[in-house]
Structure formats: C-alpha cells, structure tokens
Amino acid sequence: MPHYDYHCSANSQVIEVKHKMSEKITTWGELCESSGTDPGDTPVDSPVEKLISGGNIVSSSNMGSGTPPRCPSGGCGSGMCGLG
C-alpha cells in the first residue's frame, strides 16, 4: 500500500499514513484514526490536505537494463537500501 503525507492547517502538523489509493482522508479525526495518532486539542473535523510527494517510478524501459535505479538521495552509502 502507498504512503501519503497529510497536512493539517489547524495545527501545522504533517502525518504520514499508509492506505489504499481509493481511500480518502479529509479530516483531522480520520487522519488520526488511520495513523493511530491522538488528536489532542485539534478539532476532529478540521480539514486536512494530502501533500504531493515525489515517488520512484520504475518503467518498463529501465527494467532489465542491468542498472538498478538510484536512490533519490543519491545513494545511502551503506548499501542497506539495495540501490547504489
């Protein structure tokens, strides 16, 4: 399942959650429930906005080229991610 970042303008918090592409989260209460976060003093009906984030796209044109895709950061250096 993909990960998404959501921003709540009522409290300036950004929370990452994992959910199906078809799922829609529109309020702070829904976001807190999905992420297991305590809503705190923020009203649960406060709107949240899904942030646009870059993703790694693997296309059929680079599959099997013998060269794995690079990490967006340029490589982790330790080799733990499996990408150079």
Legacy VTK file of the C-alpha trace (Angstrom):
# vtk DataFile Version 3.0
C-alpha trace
ASCII
DATASET POLYDATA
POINTS 84 float
0.000 0.000 0.000
1.253 3.509 -0.760
2.244 6.047 1.889
0.784 9.554 1.898
1.624 12.736 3.813
-1.237 14.899 5.059
-1.055 18.457 6.417
-3.484 19.938 8.922
-3.548 23.735 8.733
-5.287 23.959 12.132
-2.189 22.649 13.938
0.520 22.757 11.212
1.243 19.043 11.651
2.191 16.679 8.844
1.433 12.992 9.346
2.333 10.078 7.107
-0.174 7.248 6.717
-0.415 4.133 4.610
-3.737 3.411 2.901
-5.324 2.212 -0.319
-5.270 4.595 -3.262
-9.083 4.601 -3.259
-9.321 5.705 0.381
-9.998 9.398 1.007
-8.980 11.166 4.227
-10.422 14.649 4.607
-10.449 15.464 8.341
-8.016 15.517 11.247
-10.104 12.875 13.030
-9.942 10.486 10.066
-6.200 11.067 9.765
-5.591 10.447 13.474
-7.678 7.271 13.378
-5.836 5.984 10.321
-2.387 6.770 11.775
-3.090 5.838 15.387
-2.317 9.408 16.479
-4.003 11.165 19.413
-5.986 14.132 18.016
-5.015 16.271 21.009
-6.708 19.668 21.205
-7.269 19.955 17.441
-10.949 19.642 16.465
-11.508 16.298 14.731
-13.492 17.994 11.947
-10.517 20.181 10.941
-9.735 19.679 7.238
-6.510 18.040 6.107
-4.795 18.210 2.743
-2.900 15.401 1.038
0.557 16.625 0.085
2.070 15.856 -3.262
5.260 13.890 -2.910
7.693 12.522 -5.419
7.797 8.828 -5.928
10.193 6.437 -7.528
8.844 5.400 -10.875
10.108 2.239 -12.444
9.193 1.972 -16.093
9.492 -0.954 -18.428
12.184 0.957 -20.332
14.643 0.677 -17.441
13.685 -2.817 -16.354
16.309 -5.349 -17.271
18.839 -2.722 -18.301
21.248 -4.201 -15.777
21.466 -0.891 -13.932
19.239 -0.570 -10.867
17.525 2.787 -10.267
19.412 5.166 -7.971
18.119 6.344 -4.627
16.522 9.810 -4.811
19.098 10.939 -2.242
21.950 9.805 -4.483
22.587 6.609 -2.582
22.586 5.597 1.032
26.243 4.724 1.071
25.727 1.710 3.300
24.070 -0.430 0.653
21.206 -1.233 3.015
18.592 0.020 0.569
19.902 -2.225 -2.173
20.251 0.702 -4.556
23.518 2.372 -5.440
LINES 1 85
84 0 1 2 3 4 5 6 7 8 9 10 11 12 13 14 15 16 17 18 19 20 21 22 23 24 25 26 27 28 29 30 31 32 33 34 35 36 37 38 39 40 41 42 43 44 45 46 47 48 49 50 51 52 53 54 55 56 57 58 59 60 61 62 63 64 65 66 67 68 69 70 71 72 73 74 75 76 77 78 79 80 81 82 83
